Amino acid sequence: MLPISLRQLQVFECVARHLNHSRAAAELYLSQPAVSMQIKQTEHAIGLPLFDQVGKKLFLTEAGRELLHHARSILQTMQDMESVFAEMKGLEHGHLNISVVSTANYFMPQLLAKFIQLHPSINVSLSVANRDAVLKQLSDNVADLAIMGQPPEGTDMVSQAFMQNPLVVIAAPDHPLATQTRIQPRQLSSETFLLREIGSGTRGVVERFFASHRLPLPAHMEMDTNEAIKQSVHARIGIGIISRPAIELELETHRLCILDVDGFPIVRNWHIVQRRNKRLSTAANAFLKFLLAEAERLANPAAASRASRSGA
């Protein structure tokens, strides 16, 4: 049996995830020399190098990639075992890792704040990234649950729709189209669009919208954040398509307006995504139930109000 401790596996997994000793040390609350020593001891136990260093960059060796696969499996098994015993004790504690696409960050902090108030013993970590990075965190078993608009295809993940996500066309308030009604898709062909990067869920919706009307994708600029799109639309560089919750403040302050385009809003759904073979911890199950209940309350405020009064 290899003389490797669970702590050494935790340290290795963290360094392999970040490919950086300093960031791993900060996450683990260790000194950088302590992290380096743990990695050296693990390499000595295995008898093979786990990392290659090229300049200032770290890369996993073949042995490192193999160990990472087994380390994550072992650490997940230990976490599952801890969750089972917590459930037997009737305890609600532990750590919850949530990963969300950037657009979901406009509503997720408020939901997390309410969840933390209800479950103060659960430590919550929130990661905000683009869709590809969120999916990687799920596949690497870094995130327990993920929130995104376009769920992944394939059999490794399962998803569940929980809340509507309307997409709208936005422009500066003094844009020539701002006062028009029933704008036809062909009228947008001459506009410059500010779009998210290829592969994003919103970008796919835009491409399918124009394709469904047998129109080419208009001239466009790619931007990697919703904030960049909003700022550029406000600066009159072009128009954009964005999730309605992402522009609440801009609508209130009249920095942006929603164009009345035929076929919009396009209503998609937000999805909760998890690995198919992952056993959810007590904390993750609690958050999943909370999110579904909260989405139902937001979708049916009158019914939720009646239920609250009857419960009282």
PLY file of the C-alpha trace (Angstrom):
ply
format ascii 1.0
element vertex 312
property float x
property float y
property float z
element edge 311
property int vertex1
property int vertex2
end_header
0.00 0.00 0.00
1.31 3.46 -0.91
2.22 5.46 2.22
0.14 8.52 1.23
-2.11 10.33 3.70
-5.47 11.92 3.02
-3.91 15.30 3.79
-1.29 14.72 1.12
-4.05 13.85 -1.36
-5.92 17.04 -0.43
-2.81 19.15 -0.92
-1.98 17.46 -4.22
-5.54 17.87 -5.53
-5.51 21.55 -4.65
-2.16 22.20 -6.34
-3.27 20.17 -9.39
-6.47 22.20 -9.62
-4.76 25.58 -9.41
-1.43 24.53 -10.97
0.00 27.04 -8.56
1.58 26.45 -5.14
0.76 29.93 -3.80
-2.96 29.75 -4.59
-3.15 26.23 -3.17
-1.41 27.39 0.01
-3.87 30.26 0.40
-6.88 27.96 -0.04
-5.53 25.40 2.42
-4.31 28.00 4.95
-0.79 26.59 4.72
2.56 28.16 3.98
3.96 27.68 0.49
6.97 25.69 1.84
4.54 23.36 3.65
2.65 22.73 0.41
5.88 22.10 -1.50
7.03 19.66 1.21
3.76 17.70 1.02
4.09 17.42 -2.77
7.70 16.23 -2.48
6.70 13.60 0.09
3.90 12.38 -2.18
6.26 12.16 -5.16
8.76 10.25 -3.03
6.05 7.80 -1.92
4.97 7.15 -5.52
8.45 7.22 -6.97
7.46 9.41 -9.91
7.32 13.17 -10.53
3.78 14.59 -10.41
4.48 18.00 -11.94
6.68 19.47 -14.63
7.71 23.10 -14.33
8.29 25.09 -17.52
9.38 28.59 -16.64
6.91 29.71 -13.99
4.12 27.36 -15.14
3.25 23.99 -13.64
1.97 21.07 -15.70
0.76 17.66 -14.53
2.84 14.70 -15.61
1.19 11.46 -16.75
1.61 10.14 -13.19
0.10 13.38 -11.85
-2.97 13.06 -14.06
-3.44 9.46 -12.95
-3.09 10.37 -9.27
-5.50 13.28 -9.67
-8.18 10.92 -10.97
-7.80 8.58 -7.98
-7.34 11.40 -5.44
-10.64 13.01 -6.41
-12.39 9.66 -6.23
-10.98 8.95 -2.76
-11.73 12.45 -1.43
-15.27 12.27 -2.80
-15.80 8.91 -1.11
-14.65 10.40 2.20
-17.00 13.35 1.73
-19.88 10.99 0.94
-19.14 8.98 4.07
-19.12 12.14 6.16
-22.48 13.17 4.68
-24.03 9.78 5.45
-22.97 9.98 9.10
-24.19 13.58 9.31
-27.59 12.49 7.99
-27.72 9.68 10.56
-27.07 12.24 13.30
-29.68 14.59 11.88
-27.06 17.30 11.43
-27.00 20.01 8.80
-23.47 21.21 8.41
-20.53 20.93 6.08
-19.37 22.80 3.02
-21.33 23.68 -0.11
-19.57 24.58 -3.37
-21.78 26.37 -5.91
-20.59 27.36 -9.38
-22.67 29.73 -11.53
-22.36 31.34 -14.94
-21.79 35.08 -14.78
-25.36 36.07 -15.65
-26.74 34.04 -12.73
-24.61 36.10 -10.38
-27.19 38.89 -10.66
-29.67 36.91 -8.55
-27.68 34.13 -6.89
-26.08 36.20 -4.06
-29.53 37.22 -2.78
-30.67 33.60 -2.77
-27.48 32.46 -1.06
-27.87 35.15 1.61
-31.33 33.83 2.45
-30.10 30.22 2.42
-27.24 31.08 4.80
-29.71 32.75 7.17
-31.77 29.55 7.21
-28.73 27.25 7.48
-25.99 29.14 9.37
-23.98 25.97 10.04
-23.31 25.38 6.34
-20.23 27.05 4.86
-20.92 28.21 1.31
-18.45 28.94 -1.50
-19.62 30.65 -4.69
-17.62 30.55 -7.91
-18.60 32.74 -10.88
-17.19 31.79 -14.29
-18.10 31.31 -17.94
-20.03 28.23 -18.97
-17.01 26.15 -20.01
-15.25 26.82 -16.70
-18.40 25.97 -14.73
-18.75 22.66 -16.56
-15.10 21.88 -15.87
-15.61 22.55 -12.16
-18.50 20.09 -12.21
-16.60 17.41 -14.11
-13.56 17.89 -11.85
-15.84 17.43 -8.83
-14.91 20.89 -7.53
-18.53 22.12 -7.58
-21.40 20.28 -5.91
-24.05 22.04 -7.99
-23.98 24.51 -10.87
-26.43 27.07 -12.20
-26.53 27.80 -15.93
-28.96 28.65 -18.70
-27.96 26.01 -21.24
-27.57 22.58 -19.64
-24.86 20.28 -21.02
-25.61 17.45 -23.39
-24.51 13.90 -22.68
-24.97 11.35 -19.93
-22.39 12.51 -17.37
-24.58 15.35 -16.06
-28.21 15.72 -15.04
-30.09 19.01 -14.98
-33.36 20.35 -13.69
-35.08 23.57 -14.78
-36.09 25.73 -11.83
-36.70 29.33 -12.94
-37.41 31.30 -16.11
-34.68 33.39 -17.72
-36.12 35.92 -20.23
-33.68 37.34 -22.78
-34.33 40.85 -24.10
-32.86 43.19 -26.71
-31.30 46.29 -25.14
-30.19 49.66 -26.51
-29.29 53.14 -25.34
-32.45 55.16 -24.51
-31.85 57.56 -27.43
-31.32 54.80 -30.01
-33.49 55.31 -33.14
-35.30 52.02 -32.47
-36.09 52.86 -28.83
-39.46 54.48 -29.64
-40.57 51.92 -32.22
-42.95 49.01 -31.57
-43.13 45.53 -33.11
-39.63 45.83 -34.53
-39.10 43.07 -37.07
-36.00 40.86 -37.00
-34.97 42.06 -40.47
-34.72 45.61 -39.10
-31.98 44.43 -36.77
-29.81 43.14 -39.61
-28.16 46.53 -40.12
-27.35 46.98 -36.41
-24.06 46.17 -34.70
-24.60 43.56 -32.01
-22.56 43.19 -28.84
-22.49 39.45 -28.17
-21.05 37.02 -25.66
-18.27 34.70 -26.76
-18.88 31.62 -28.92
-20.04 28.74 -26.73
-22.02 30.85 -24.28
-25.69 30.04 -23.83
-26.87 33.54 -24.80
-24.73 33.54 -27.94
-26.36 30.29 -29.05
-29.84 31.79 -28.58
-28.91 34.81 -30.74
-27.52 32.62 -33.51
-30.60 30.38 -33.52
-32.94 33.41 -33.52
-31.48 34.88 -36.71
-31.15 31.45 -38.33
-34.85 30.75 -37.64
-35.70 33.93 -39.60
-33.28 32.96 -42.39
-31.11 35.94 -41.64
-27.31 36.02 -41.33
-25.84 36.95 -37.99
-25.46 40.77 -38.09
-22.16 42.57 -37.70
-21.05 42.06 -34.13
-18.37 42.45 -31.50
-17.60 39.71 -28.97
-17.37 40.48 -25.27
-16.69 38.07 -22.43
-18.84 39.67 -19.71
-22.35 41.07 -19.41
-20.93 44.20 -17.78
-18.86 44.91 -20.88
-21.96 44.49 -23.05
-24.02 46.84 -20.88
-21.32 49.51 -20.81
-20.83 49.29 -24.58
-24.57 49.49 -25.29
-24.80 52.53 -23.03
-21.90 54.08 -24.99
-23.94 53.55 -28.20
-21.45 51.15 -29.76
-24.32 48.81 -30.64
-27.25 46.86 -29.24
-27.22 43.64 -27.23
-29.24 40.64 -26.10
-29.03 39.92 -22.39
-30.86 38.30 -19.49
-33.56 40.57 -18.05
-32.39 40.25 -14.39
-28.95 41.56 -15.43
-30.26 45.05 -16.28
-32.61 45.92 -13.41
-30.41 48.78 -12.16
-29.81 50.15 -15.65
-33.54 50.19 -16.36
-34.27 51.99 -13.09
-31.63 54.65 -13.83
-32.63 54.91 -17.52
-29.16 54.05 -18.74
-30.60 51.31 -20.97
-33.96 50.44 -22.49
-35.58 47.26 -23.79
-36.46 47.26 -27.48
-39.89 45.97 -28.53
-38.66 43.30 -30.95
-41.09 40.79 -32.44
-40.24 37.37 -30.99
-38.78 38.76 -27.76
-38.42 38.19 -24.93
-37.07 34.73 -25.61
-37.83 32.80 -22.44
-35.33 30.16 -21.45
-34.87 28.43 -18.11
-32.21 28.44 -15.47
-31.03 24.92 -14.70
-29.49 23.24 -11.67
-26.80 20.85 -12.90
-24.93 18.09 -11.10
-22.83 15.07 -11.92
-24.98 12.01 -12.52
-22.95 9.72 -10.27
-22.40 12.24 -7.46
-24.05 11.62 -4.12
-25.15 15.03 -2.87
-24.10 15.99 0.63
-26.61 17.05 3.27
-25.67 20.67 2.56
-26.12 20.29 -1.20
-29.47 18.55 -0.76
-30.62 21.34 1.54
-29.64 23.96 -1.02
-31.31 22.06 -3.87
-34.60 21.89 -1.95
-34.31 25.55 -0.97
-33.66 26.66 -4.55
-36.65 24.77 -5.94
-38.93 26.13 -3.21
-37.64 29.68 -3.67
-38.10 29.51 -7.43
-41.68 28.38 -6.91
-42.25 31.29 -4.54
-40.84 33.80 -7.04
-42.89 32.35 -9.88
-46.14 32.30 -7.84
-45.92 35.09 -5.24
-49.67 35.13 -4.63
-49.81 31.39 -3.90
-46.74 31.66 -1.67
-48.36 34.51 0.24
-51.54 32.49 0.79
-49.52 29.50 1.97
-47.59 31.72 4.38
-50.81 33.16 5.84
-52.42 29.73 6.21
-49.27 28.43 7.90
-49.39 31.32 10.31
0 1
1 2
2 3
3 4
4 5
5 6
6 7
7 8
8 9
9 10
10 11
11 12
12 13
13 14
14 15
15 16
16 17
17 18
18 19
19 20
20 21
21 22
22 23
23 24
24 25
25 26
26 27
27 28
28 29
29 30
30 31
31 32
32 33
33 34
34 35
35 36
36 37
37 38
38 39
39 40
40 41
41 42
42 43
43 44
44 45
45 46
46 47
47 48
48 49
49 50
50 51
51 52
52 53
53 54
54 55
55 56
56 57
57 58
58 59
59 60
60 61
61 62
62 63
63 64
64 65
65 66
66 67
67 68
68 69
69 70
70 71
71 72
72 73
73 74
74 75
75 76
76 77
77 78
78 79
79 80
80 81
81 82
82 83
83 84
84 85
85 86
86 87
87 88
88 89
89 90
90 91
91 92
92 93
93 94
94 95
95 96
96 97
97 98
98 99
99 100
100 101
101 102
102 103
103 104
104 105
105 106
106 107
107 108
108 109
109 110
110 111
111 112
112 113
113 114
114 115
115 116
116 117
117 118
118 119
119 120
120 121
121 122
122 123
123 124
124 125
125 126
126 127
127 128
128 129
129 130
130 131
131 132
132 133
133 134
134 135
135 136
136 137
137 138
138 139
139 140
140 141
141 142
142 143
143 144
144 145
145 146
146 147
147 148
148 149
149 150
150 151
151 152
152 153
153 154
154 155
155 156
156 157
157 158
158 159
159 160
160 161
161 162
162 163
163 164
164 165
165 166
166 167
167 168
168 169
169 170
170 171
171 172
172 173
173 174
174 175
175 176
176 177
177 178
178 179
179 180
180 181
181 182
182 183
183 184
184 185
185 186
186 187
187 188
188 189
189 190
190 191
191 192
192 193
193 194
194 195
195 196
196 197
197 198
198 199
199 200
200 201
201 202
202 203
203 204
204 205
205 206
206 207
207 208
208 209
209 210
210 211
211 212
212 213
213 214
214 215
215 216
216 217
217 218
218 219
219 220
220 221
221 222
222 223
223 224
224 225
225 226
226 227
227 228
228 229
229 230
230 231
231 232
232 233
233 234
234 235
235 236
236 237
237 238
238 239
239 240
240 241
241 242
242 243
243 244
244 245
245 246
246 247
247 248
248 249
249 250
250 251
251 252
252 253
253 254
254 255
255 256
256 257
257 258
258 259
259 260
260 261
261 262
262 263
263 264
264 265
265 266
266 267
267 268
268 269
269 270
270 271
271 272
272 273
273 274
274 275
275 276
276 277
277 278
278 279
279 280
280 281
281 282
282 283
283 284
284 285
285 286
286 287
287 288
288 289
289 290
290 291
291 292
292 293
293 294
294 295
295 296
296 297
297 298
298 299
299 300
300 301
301 302
302 303
303 304
304 305
305 306
306 307
307 308
308 309
309 310
310 311
